[in-house]
Amino acid sequence: MKNKKQFLTTLSLLVMFAMGLAFRLMFLPAKTLDMLSYTLWYDYIAQHGIIPSLGGYSFGYNPPFIYLLSLATLTRSFLPTIVAVKLIPFTFDVLNSALIYQIVKTRFPDNNKPLLAALLFWIAPTIMVNSMFWGQTDSLYTCFLLLSILYLLKDRPTAAVLAFALSFAVKAQGIFLAPLLGVLFFQKRIRWHTFLFVPVVYIISFLPMLLAGRPFASLFSTYTAQAETFKNASMNAANLYFFVPQDAYQVSLMVGFPLAGLLLLAWVLVYGFKRYAITPRVLIISALVSVALVPFLLPKMHDRYFYPADVFSLVAAFFIPEMWFVPIAYQVVSLVSYQPYLFATDPQKVIPLMTLINTLTIAFLLWKQWTTTSQVD
């Protein structure tokens, strides 16, 4: 009986892996507008050479992704362009699966739950669609956020901040984990000088481009340029800014950013000075609240910006089993929010309901964080 159970468990896990791989191969030929930009950059680098391109071409992304894209051009003699480009997020899907395995293993060192968590991530619809259908790069910065959490669980705060710095160097959305680090600073789990690694790592990430000849000042304009690309309070993000009319765009920024800053600061101070034990459960729920609350409170968020919440909610369900429905909620919210961009669905028909689900989910998470920290007071 025991051998039969082990066989069925192993078979189920193998089927999950095969499903994830099969869907990724099926999604591989898909070409979105974002993929068009990536392939144009790829073609430019392949045509002009890596060093001249790094030194003289203004890409729309921060250097780390461009370095990976440059390395991808080395495969142009034996891989089609779209395969080479999508191999980047595919690789980070694999790395993220391994990190989730390691994170859950800190809680369950002696059973199959870490492998189950990794494979659930591997077959999660939003993860597969984001990386292999859309060809997006959210798996890259989220990889370093997961690494930061793993280091925090292992009580290695300096390494955690370094991982966070790498995430922010990849994409601005890495900042979503900053409130959690603020809480840990006030809880005296992270020393103030450790945060100096963030600008240092950010600048170091520019070095290959600087050595290739890029002007120093031009490397700091990427995030500001990205912020000015769209003039919408919400790019189909499931938050309340979706309901802001276009003619109130500027007002939403003037009110939204300060208000979000105050609310996030209040969250940091409440949990920074509240007395409680920072157990793995507390750390994981706090990390999830951080990456879910920031894009919920900020204007100018995109449909993809709850990707870290998709991932962290899955991890949280293993640390706090009664939260099993939260990753399902985020799969629904994110996957449906992708539809207007990917399949020209009318956002007015889907985003309001997703915003309601997201609002209720975040309200639950805030309540759960409060009760969890109160239980260990």
Secondary structure as the mmCIF struct_conf table of DSSP 4:
data_model
#
loop_
_struct_conf.conf_type_id
_struct_conf.id
_struct_conf.beg_label_comp_id
_struct_conf.beg_label_asym_id
_struct_conf.beg_label_seq_id
_struct_conf.end_label_comp_id
_struct_conf.end_label_asym_id
_struct_conf.end_label_seq_id
HELX_RH_AL_P HELX_RH_AL_P1 LYS A 2 PHE A 27
TURN_TY1_P TURN_TY1_P1 LEU A 28 PRO A 29
HELX_RH_AL_P HELX_RH_AL_P2 LEU A 33 HIS A 48
HELX_RH_AL_P HELX_RH_AL_P3 ILE A 50 GLY A 56
BEND BEND1 GLY A 60 TYR A 61
HELX_RH_AL_P HELX_RH_AL_P4 PRO A 63 ALA A 72
HELX_RH_3T_P HELX_RH_3T_P1 THR A 73 THR A 75
TURN_TY1_P TURN_TY1_P2 ARG A 76 PHE A 78
BEND BEND2 LEU A 79 LEU A 79
HELX_RH_AL_P HELX_RH_AL_P5 THR A 81 LYS A 105
TURN_TY1_P TURN_TY1_P3 THR A 106 ARG A 107
TURN_TY1_P TURN_TY1_P4 PRO A 109 ASP A 110
BEND BEND3 ASN A 111 ASN A 112
HELX_RH_AL_P HELX_RH_AL_P6 LYS A 113 ILE A 123
HELX_RH_AL_P HELX_RH_AL_P7 PRO A 125 MET A 128
HELX_RH_PI_P HELX_RH_PI_P1 VAL A 129 PHE A 133
BEND BEND4 TRP A 134 TRP A 134
HELX_RH_AL_P HELX_RH_AL_P8 ASP A 138 LEU A 153
TURN_TY1_P TURN_TY1_P5 LYS A 154 ASP A 155
HELX_RH_AL_P HELX_RH_AL_P9 PRO A 157 VAL A 170
HELX_RH_3T_P HELX_RH_3T_P2 ALA A 172 LEU A 177
HELX_RH_AL_P HELX_RH_AL_P10 ALA A 178 PHE A 186
TURN_TY1_P TURN_TY1_P6 GLN A 187 LYS A 188
BEND BEND5 ARG A 189 ILE A 190
HELX_RH_3T_P HELX_RH_3T_P3 TRP A 192 LEU A 196
HELX_RH_AL_P HELX_RH_AL_P11 PHE A 197 ILE A 204
TURN_TY1_P TURN_TY1_P7 SER A 205 PHE A 206
HELX_RH_AL_P HELX_RH_AL_P12 LEU A 207 ALA A 212
TURN_TY1_P TURN_TY1_P8 GLY A 213 GLY A 213
TURN_TY1_P TURN_TY1_P9 PHE A 216 PHE A 216
HELX_RH_3T_P HELX_RH_3T_P4 ALA A 217 PHE A 220
HELX_RH_AL_P HELX_RH_AL_P13 THR A 222 ALA A 227
TURN_TY1_P TURN_TY1_P10 GLU A 228 GLU A 228
BEND BEND6 THR A 229 THR A 229
BEND BEND7 ALA A 233 ALA A 233
STRN STRN1 SER A 234 MET A 235
STRN STRN2 ASN A 236 ASN A 236
BEND BEND8 ALA A 238 ASN A 239
HELX_RH_3T_P HELX_RH_3T_P5 LEU A 240 PHE A 243
BEND BEND9 VAL A 244 VAL A 244
HELX_RH_3T_P HELX_RH_3T_P6 GLN A 246 ALA A 248
HELX_RH_AL_P HELX_RH_AL_P14 TYR A 249 PHE A 273
BEND BEND10 LYS A 274 LYS A 274
HELX_RH_AL_P HELX_RH_AL_P15 PRO A 280 LEU A 297
BEND BEND11 LEU A 298 LYS A 300
STRN STRN3 MET A 301 HIS A 302
HELX_RH_3T_P HELX_RH_3T_P7 ASP A 303 PHE A 306
HELX_RH_AL_P HELX_RH_AL_P16 TYR A 307 PHE A 319
BEND BEND12 ILE A 320 ILE A 320
HELX_RH_3T_P HELX_RH_3T_P8 PRO A 321 MET A 323
TURN_TY1_P TURN_TY1_P11 TRP A 324 TRP A 324
HELX_RH_AL_P HELX_RH_AL_P17 PHE A 325 PHE A 343
HELX_RH_AL_P HELX_RH_AL_P18 PRO A 347 GLN A 375
TURN_TY1_P TURN_TY1_P12 VAL A 376 VAL A 376
#
